Amino acid sequence: MTHRLSVSRAARLAGVSRAVLQAKISRGDLFTFEGKVTPKDLLRVFPGLDLASNTELDRVTRIKENAFGKRIRERVLPNPEVLMSRLRIATQALAISKIKLARIDRIIKNLEVLYLENSNKANGADEKISTNALKQIKDFLFEEFNDTGIDKETAPVMAKDELLKIMTGQVTLSPGGKEFFVSGNDSILEAALGAGINLNWGCSNGNCGLCKANLISGKTEKIAHHDFAFSDAEKASNTILMCCHTPITKIELEAEELGLSTIPMQKIKCKVKSINLLEPDILELILQTPRSKRLRFFAGQSVSLTTGKNLQRDIPIASCPCDDRNIQFHIRQNDKDGFAGYIGHTLKPGDTITIDGPTGEFIYNEELTGTALFIAADTGFAPIQGLIEHTMAVDNAASIELLRIQASSQKPYLDNRCRSWADALDELAYQVVPDLDAADFAIRQLIQEKQPAQIFVAGPTDSLEKLKASRSLSKQNTKYLAVAPSGYQESN
């Protein structure tokens, strides 16, 4: 039987994004059968593939994690209990395979004895076969037995695939068929959110039961205690809490993704984790939600912030849902503005700010897998950053184009972060233009060359209106978000 790999696993082995592999399949460079590829075809398309290491994959992952500014894992390995469970299953499978092979080997070697026993029971000479024919049968069986169908080139791919099964768990969601991997000490829920998959959940610590899912196939291991009590029917249907379990084999779960309408309005009191100076006049405010009440939102959405002095502003979120506890915002320092002045001079780590939200439909459509074009002017980069992080997590865009409009001679804030994305990801391109005329020209070129499936534009209202008036942007696939230079959300 030919060994086949899912597109997600093949991309992981090759150290490229799923979108890159899918593009090669669409062009006919890589063949699939029932949505899977063979190791030999993978090596044909990626002849320089280094199966001895995952250097490129590790480099991209590290850049992604650094860019997200979150969940830098202290350990890459699963915890010892999970690792032992996966090793035990792999060892059992190996032992069973060895027993079967030994039995086949014994049968072939004893074929002559079995033949003699049966021939003694035979009545007529015509029921016997010659010694030469018996030798031909044995030689044929030995040849087939020793020919595994695996050549020296594809064997390392299969070996690496088996190692990945031990190091990471693979999850397939039903319905929908989406796949993602669970690494390190992550729970199924943490890994899903990190992959940009919006599953139902509430407390994420085993109390509310909203992250229930039916285990269709495979095995999981409980990695955290939970107080939620299952009904007898749920126990009978292999129901688990995704926040408290991790896969120890490849698993399939019955769990639906949620849409925009299913995200409830939330009111959460958060602690100030840090206030960082990105530029002399730009602050990064990071709020941390309680472990038992994390913010559920889509990248690109906004929330209302209220300080202890009852100063309130609507402001776009600058981070993605893959880090649901640490919520980032970009605010321009302005002593004439009461809210900005309070954030820059009075607020300190440990203080409380209340979040109300989320709101807005400035969100990424995962069904559109072509090029995604992001255009940011001034602090409009804040929601764009969250969207790009989400797009990288989802890993389904054919390419990502980031265009920033910077009127002054200085570099845009967080320019190095954008360049690190472009350095790490072959499918991400980044450019800076000095004004709206240059932006209009660059947009026309990108649309002509890339034909983007969706476009996101964020920035001050006057910039958005000028870009709309230029007619370089399509109305059908473009979303706009007005963000004031101060960083606050404007009314469209």
N, C-alpha and C positions, 0 to 999 in steps of 0.2 A: 504494500500500500504506500503510495507516494506521500511523503511528509509535506504538509502544507501549513502556511502561516497566515494568520489574519493580517489585514492591512496595518492595523495598529501595532501588532507585534513585529511585523516586518520593518516598519518604519523605526521602531525602537532599536531593533538589531542593526539597522543601517545607520543609525544616528542622525536621521533626518526627520522633518516634520511629516505628519500624516498627509498634509496638503501637498507637499512635494511629491510624495509617492503616488498620491491620487492623480496628480497632474500627469505623471509618467504613464499611468494606466489609461487615462483619457486619451493621451496622444498615441497609444498603442505601443509604447516602448516596453511596457511591462504587462505580461499576460496574467489573467486571473481565471480561476475556475471556482464558481460559486462564492465569489468574493475573496478568494484566498490565493496566495502566490507560493511558488515552490522555492526552496533555498537556491536551486540552480539558476532560476530566472533572476532572483535577487542579486546573485553574484554576477550574472551577465550584465545587468544594468549598472551595478556598482562594483566594477572589477577591482578597484583599489580598496575595497572594504577591509578594514583591520579588525578582525574578529578577536584578536587577543586583548583588545581593550575597548572601552566605550568613551574614549577621550573626547571626541567631538560631541557626543550626547551629553557627557558630564559638563563640558564647557558651556553648551547652550543652556543646560539646566541651571548651572551656577549663575550665568548672566541673568536669566529670567528671575531667579530668586532674589538676586541683588537688586534688580530693577524693581521688583515688587516691594522691596523693603519689608519683607515679612517672612515668617515661618522658615528661617534659616535653620535647617535641622541640625541638632546636635549629633544625631546618629543617623547614618544611612541604613544600617542594618535593622531588620525587625528586632523586636525584643526577643530574648532567649527562648521563651515559651513558644512563640509563633514560629521562630526559626526551627526549633526542634520538631514541631508538628509538621512543618513542610518537609523537613529532612526525613522524618519517619514515613510519611506518605511516599516520598520519592524512593526511599529504601525498600518499602514494601512492593512498589511497582517494579523496581529492579529485581527483587528476589523472585517475584512471580514470573517475570520475563526469563530469568535464568532457569527456573524450574521447567518452563515450557520448552526452552531451547534444549535443555538436557534430555528431556523426554523425547523430543524429535530426533536428537542425535542418537539416543539409545535405540529407537525404533529402526532407524536406517542401518545402524551397525548390526542389529539383530535380524535384519530382513531375511537373511539366508536361513536362519534357524526357524523363523516363523514360516518361511516357505516350505521347509522340509517337514515341519509338523503338519501343515495343511496338505502337503502332497501325499503323505502316508495315509491320509484319510480319503484321498481321491480314489475312485474306482477305475478310471480309464487312463491310459497313457496320454490321450489327447488333452487331458485336463492339466497336464504338467507343462512347465515351460523349461527351456534349455538353460544350462548353466551360463552360457554366453548372454542370453537375454536377461537373466537375473543380474549379471555383472553390469550390463548396460543400464538397467533400472537403478542400481545402486550408484553408479557413477553419475547418472543424471540427478538423482536426489541429493547426493553430496555437493554437486556443483551448484544446484539451486539453493541448498542450505547455506553454503558458504558465500553466496552472492547476495549481499544485503540490499543491493540496489542503491547503496550510498557510496559515492566516490570520495576521494580524499579532499576535494574542494568543498563539498556540501556538508561533510561530517562536522567541521567546526561550527557551522551555522546551527546545526541541530544541537550540538553540545552547548553552545551559547544560549540557545532557546531553553534548554533544560535548566541551565543555571538561572535564567531570568525567572523561571517558575518558582525557584526556591527563594530568590531575593525579593521578588515582587509578586503581589497577587493580581490577577486579572479579573475584572468584573464586566459582565454584559448585562445591560438593562433590557427588560421586556415590559411593555412593547417598545419598539423603536430600534433596538439593536445597538445602542451606543455602547462603546467600550472605553474603559479607563483602567489605569494601573494604580495599585495601592503600594506605596513604598514606605520604608522606615517603620515608624511606630504609628502611622496614620490609621484612623478608623476608616471604614468604607465611606462614611459621610464626609469626613475631612478630605479624602482623596477626590470624591465627586465634586465638592465645592472648588477644590484646587484645580480641577479639570474644566471648570466653567459650567458644570451641570447643576441646574437649580432643582434639587429634590426638596420634598416637603420635610421640614424639621422645625423644632421650636427651641428647646433648652440646650440641646447638644450634650447633655450630661445624664441621660437615662431616666428622666423624671416624667416628661410630658407624653411620650409615646408617639409623637407625630412622625418620627422617622421610621415607623414600622415598614417592613418589606417582607414579602414571602420569598423564601429561598427555594428556587425551582430546582437547581442542581448544584452540586459541589458541596464543599464543607467550609465552615467558618469557625473562628475561635473567639470566645469572649475575652476582651482585653480591658474592660472596665465594668465596675459594678453598676447596676441600675435598680431603681426602686419601682419601676413601672411593672405592673402585674398583667400578664397575658391571660386572655380567656382560654377556656379549654379548646375552643375551635381554632384559635390562633396558634396554640401549642401544636395542635394536630396538623396544621398547614405549614409547619416550619417557619413561623414568623420570627423575625429577629429585629433588633434595634440597630440601625446602621451606625449610630454614634458609638456603640459599645462593642462592635464586632469588626474583625478583619478577616479577609479570605486566607485560607491555607491551601486551597486548591483553586483552580479556575472555577468561578461561580457564575450563575445566572440568577438575577433578582427580578422579581415583579415589582417595579417601582416607576411611577410616572414622573416626568419632568413637569414643573409648574410654569404657568404663563404669567404675563404681567398682571392680569386681573386677579391672580391668586395671592399676590403679595399684599399683606394687610398694612394699614397705617399703624405705626408703632410710636410709642413714647418711651424713650430710654434715657435714664440718667447715667452719663458717662464720666469717667475720670480723665483728666488731661494727662496723657502719657508723656508728651514732649512738645516743645515749641522750638522749631529749628529755623535758622536763618538760611534760606536758599540763596538769596541775593541780598544786597544791602536794603532793598525795599520789599522783598517778598518773604513771607513767613510760611512755614509748613506747620500746620496744627494737626497733631495726631491724638485722637480720642480713643479710649479703650472702653469697650462695653463690658458689663458683668459677664462672667462665664455662663451664667444661667439665662441671660437675655441678650443674645447677639442680634445685630441688625441684619434683617433680611432685605436685600435690595438687588437691583440690576446695575451693572456698570453704566455710567452716564447719567444716573438719576441724581436728584438733589434732595436735600433735607433742610429743615429749619433749625438753626442753632439758637438757644436761649441761654444767656449767661446768668450767673447769680445776681447780677444787677438788673435783670430783666431787659437786657439789650438783646435784640433779636435780628437775625438776618437769614434769608434763604440763600443757600450756597451749594454749588455742585460738589459731589464727592469725587475726590481725586484718586481713589484706590478702587480695586476690583473686589467682587464678593469672595474671591479666593482667600482673602484674609478678613473674615467677617467680624473680628473683634477689634482690629486696629483700623480706624477710619481716618483717612487723610483729607485735608483741605488746604488750599493755597489762598492766602490773604495778603493783599498789598498793604504795607504799613502806611498809615495816614493819621496823623495826630488830630486832624480836623474832624475825622469820623469817630464817633463815640465807640462803636463796636470794634473797629480796627485798633484804636488807641488802647482799649481795654485789653484786647488780645496781646498786643505788643508790649505793654508796660505793666499791667496789673496781674493778668492771669499767670498762674504758675502750675507746674506739675502737681497732680493730686487734687486740684480744684475740680468742681463739678460743672458740667455743661449738659443741658438737656437737648436731645435730638428728637425731632418730630418728623415723620416721613416714612418711606420715601415718596417722591412725586416725580412725574415726568416720563416721557416716552422717547427720550434721546438714547435709545438702546440698540445693541447689535442684534441683527437677525441671523441666527445660526443656520437657517435654511438656505441662505444665499452664500455659496461657497466660492464665489469669484474674488477678484481683487477688492480690498477694502481701502478706501481713500479717506484719510483724516486730515482736516485743515484746522489749524489753531492760530488765533491771533491773540496776543497778550495773555492774560490769565485764562483765556479759553482753553489753554493747554490742560488745565486741571481735569475736566471731565474726559478730554481726549486721552490723557494718560490712563485713566481707569478703563476706558474702552479698549485701548491697545493691549493693556495687560490681560484683559478678558479674552481678546482675540487670540493672543499668544497661548493662553491657557486652553481655549477651545481647540486651537490647532487645526482649523479647517479652512482658513482663507488661503486662496491660491497665492496671494502676495499682499503685503501691507505697504501702503504708501503714506508717509507722514510729511506734510508740508506745513511749515511754521512761518508766520508773517511777523517780521521784526522790524519796526520802523527805525529804530535807533541803530547806531553803528555797533552797539554792544551785541554780544551773543544772547540768544534767548535764555531765560532761566532754565536750569536742568538740561542744558544743551549736551553735556557729557553723558547724561543718562540716555538721551535719544541716540547719540552716537554709539553707545555701548550696545543698544538694541541692534543697530544696523551692522555693527561689527560681528555680532554673535549669530545673527539670523540672515541667511542668504535671501530669504523671501521678504525682508523688510528693507525699504529704502527711505532715506531721510534727506530733506533739503530745506534750506532757509532762504526766503526771499525778502527783499528790503521794503516792498510796498505792495499796495493792492493791484497796481498795474502789472507788476512782475508776477504776482500771485495769479492773476487772471490768465496770463500767458502760460504759466506752469500748469495750471489746472486744465487748460485746453489741451496741452500736450499729453498730460497724464490720461485724460479721458480718451483721447484718440488712440494712444498706445495700449493702455491697460483695460479700457472699457469696464470701469469698476462696477461691481454689483451693488454696492452701497457706499454712500458718501456722508461724512459727518463734518459739519462746520460749526465751530464754537468761537465766540469772540464778542467784542462790543457790538451793539446794535447797528451803529453807522457802518462798520466794516461788513456786517452781514448784508445790509441793504445794498451796498455798492456791489458786492459779489453777486447778489441776486439780480441786480440791474444789468450786469454784464452778460447775463444769459449763458455763461459758460457752464453752469451747473444744471443738471436735469432735475425737474421737479419731482419726477416719479421715484427716484431712489436717493434723494438727498434729505437729510434731517439737519435742522438748525437749532442751536441753543445760544441765546444771548447771555453773555457773561460780561459784566462790567469790568473795567480795568482794575477795580478794587478787588475783584474775585467773587463778588456776589452775583447771584442770578438776576437777570433783568427780565421784565415782562416782555414777551415776544409781540 
